Amino acid sequence: MRRELVGLIGANIQRSLSPALHEDAFAAAGIRGHYHLMDLDRLPGRRPADFLLAARMAGFAGVNITYPCKEVVLPLLDDVSAEARQIGAVNTVTIDRSGRTRGYNTDRIGFRRAFEEALGRIDGETVLLIGAGGAGRAVAFALFDLGAACVVVHDKDAGRAQVLATELGSDRCRLEADLAAALGRAGGVVNATPVGMLGFPGNPVPMGAVERRHWVADVIYTPLETELIKAARAKGARVVNGAGMCVHQAAEAFRLFTGLAPDIARMHHIFRAAVRERALVGAD
């Protein structure tokens, strides 16, 4: 039987549902596979480079990369796909039999496919994007894929937001410090920060400016119902939580790791089952 070893490098990842998604996809494909968590919070002093080296030495087929490592890993890799280089962030790394690493970004396609499933396209709209880190950079490109005319970027690190806005171009991207004012001119908002995740409580969106006409998306799925999603739904706004993005980016990562396309419907089912199980043990 074919065997595969993959994993996840990042912080605050013990509640990740990626192991459930990938290990079920392995089983469905007739592969004996294991998904290993490499948590920066559980192993203080270890760096992303240390985990990458360990994965190579252990014969991993690849690893996923999450906060706060999506940009940090770029110079550590042997090669980076053109799309990931354009985005400036990596969330999936394949490792070949010789130990050579190649970085990809599946967040972009993951967000795009999830948004299309939930709400369709946003042709001609202005969108407020909160967060210009690794996830935010991928979401920005996905928003243009979906037809956005302008992406208004905000980040607590003004320099990081400026870099993203400059790379995207002044004709279709601008910075905004006043989130309420930006929402007044936008069709929707995306939270691409860790705020709202277990361990990072809060809501980065000024809810007083959210109206029924808006759509609101969150890339977080731990918990599935963030403070932002709950508050937006209560105001009658259309919402997109992080479930679909998690499933679709995982499906693309699985394809890169194995060369096989998983069953998306089955992945959605496994995701829902894993969320229910997580809730039973008080994690959601």
N, C-alpha and C positions, 0 to 999 in steps of 0.2 A: 504493500500500500504506500502511495506517495505520502511523504511527510513534509510539513511546512511549519516554520516558526516565524512569527511576526510580532509586532508590539507597538507600544505608544510611549513617546517621550514627552514629558511636560510636567506641569505643577498642578496640584489639586485634582488629580485624575482618578482617585479611587472609586468614584461613582460613575465612571465612564461606562457607557453601554456598548462601546466598540468591541470588547471581548465577546459579548453575546452575539453580535451581528456577524463577526468574522468566523467565530468557531462554528456557528450553525451553517454558514456558507461553505466552510470547509467540509463539514459532514455531508451536506447535500451534494457536494462534488466528489465524494468518495475519497477525501483527503484527510489524513490524520494531522490536524493542525492545532496549534496553541497560540493564543494572543497574550503577550506578557506586558504588564504595566511597569514602566520605569519612571517613578515619581520623584521629581526633584525635591518635593517636600518630605518624602520618606527617607531619602538618602542625602542629607545635607553635605555640602562640599563637593558633590559630584556635578560635573558640567555636562552639557549636551555632547561635547566631544568625547567624554568618557563613555557615555551610553552608546554612542555610535560605534566606537571602537569595540565595546563589548558585544554589540550586535553582530558586527562583522566577524569577530573571533568565534562567536557561537554558531555561526552559519545561518543567521536570520535571512529570510527572503526579502525583508524590508521592514520599515517602521513608519508609523504615522507620527507626525509632529504637531504639538498643540502649544497653547500659551504657556510660557512666554518665549518660545524657541523658534517660531516660524521664520523670523528674519535672521536670527543668530546662526542658524545652521548653514545658510547659503555658502559662506566661504569654507565650510568644512567638507563640502562635497566634491567628488571628482568631476561631476557634470551636472548641469541644471537644464531642464527643458526650456524652450524659448518662452512658453507661456508663463512658467514660474519666474523666469528672469524678468519678464515684462512686469508681472505683478509685484515682484520684489519680496516674495514670501513662498516658503515651501511647507507643505503639510504631509507629504508622502515621499518616502525615500525607498527606492529599490536597491537591493544589494545582489550583484550577480555572483556566480560561483567563484570568481577570482577575488571577490571582496570589493569590487568597484561600486561606488555609490552614484546614484542619479536622482536628483530632486524633481518633484512635480508639485503642481497645485491642483487639488481636486475640490477645494472649497468653492472656486468660481463656478464650476459646472454643477456642484452640489446645490448652491444657493439658487442658481438660475432654474434648474429643473424643479426644485421644491416650490419656488415662487410661481412658476408656470402652472404647476399642479393645483395650487391653492387659489391663485387670483388671476392668472393669465399674464398679459403683457401690460406695460406701462408707457406706451408710446407717447412721447411728447411731454411727459411729466417732469417736474422738478422734485427731487428727493433729498431729504436730509439724512446724511450718514453720520452717525456718532461713533467715532473710533477709527483711527487711521493706522492701526497696527496691522499685524499679519492678516487677521480675518477681515478687517475693514478694507484693506487693499484689494483682496479678492472680491469682496462684495461690490466695491466700486466698479470694477470691470464687469461684473455680472449685471449690475444695474443698467449699464450701457448696452449690454447684450439684450436686455429686456426692453430696450427702447427709450430709456430715460433721456431727456434732452439736457438736463443739468443735474449734477450732484453737488450738493452743498455739504462741505466737510467740516466737522467740528471734532476736536480732540483736546483733552486737558494739556497735552504736550503740543503747544502751538507750532513748534518747529517741525514736528512729525507731520502735522496736518498740512503745513506749507509745502513740504516735500511732495506729498501725495498730490496736492492740488497742482503744483508745478508740472509734475509728470503727466497728469491727466490733461492739462491744457486749460488756459484761461477762458477759452471759448465755450467750454462745457463743464467747468468746475470752478467753484469759488469757496472761500472760507467764510465762516460765520461764527461770531462769538455769542450772539443773541439767539438762543435756540427757539424761544417763543416767536420771535419775529420770523425766523426761518420757516417754522412750521406754518405760519400764516400764509406763506407763499408756496408751500409744498403740497404735493398730493399724498405723500407718505413719509415714514421715517423708519430707519433701520438702526437697531442697537447692535454694534459690532465690538462692544467692549465686554470685559468680564463682569461688569456691574450687573448684579441680579443673579449671578451664579452662586451655588452653595459655597459659602466661604467669602463671598464678595457681595453682601447684601446691599439693596438699594434699587433705585430706578433713575437712570440718567436722563430721562425725558421729562420736560415740564408738562405735566398732564393737564394743566389749566389751558394749554394751547391746543390740545388734541380735540378734534371735533369728530362728529359722526361720519363726515365725508372722508376722513383720512383712512389709510391703511397703515398698520403698524407691524413690523417684523422684528424678531429677535433671533440671533444666531445661537443663543443659549438653549440647551435642552436639559440641564441639570440645575434646577428643577425644570420640568417641562412647562409649568405655569409660573413664569417669573412675575414679579410685581408689575412689570411693564405690561405684560400680556393680560393679566387680570384687570388692571386699571383701564387699559384700552378697550377690552371687551365690554366692561361695565359702561363705557361711554358710547357704545354702539359702533365703534370703529371695527373694520375688518382686520383680522389678525392672522399672522403667520408665525408659529412658534418654531423652535429649532429642530423639530423632529424630522421634517422632510430633508433638510440640509444634511443632517447627520446620516440619514439613510443613503442619500444619493452620493455624498462624498465617499462614504464607506464602500459603496458598490463600485465606484470607479477605482478606489484604492485596491480593492480586492482583485479587480481585473488587472491592474498593474503588477500586483504581487504574483499572481498565478497564471495570467494569460486567459482566464476564464471569466465570462460574464455571469454574475449571480442573478437569481430570480428576484426582481425588485419587489414584487407583491409579497413574496415570502419574507424578504428583509423588513418590509413594513410590518408584517404580522409579528415577526420576532421582536422588533423594536417595541411594539405595543405590549407584548407579553413581558418583556424585560422591565418596562416602565411600571407595569402592575406589580411585578415581583419586588421591585425596588421600593414601591410605596408600602408594601406589606411589612417591610423591615424598617420603615420609618425614614427612608432616605429621600423621599420626595415631599 
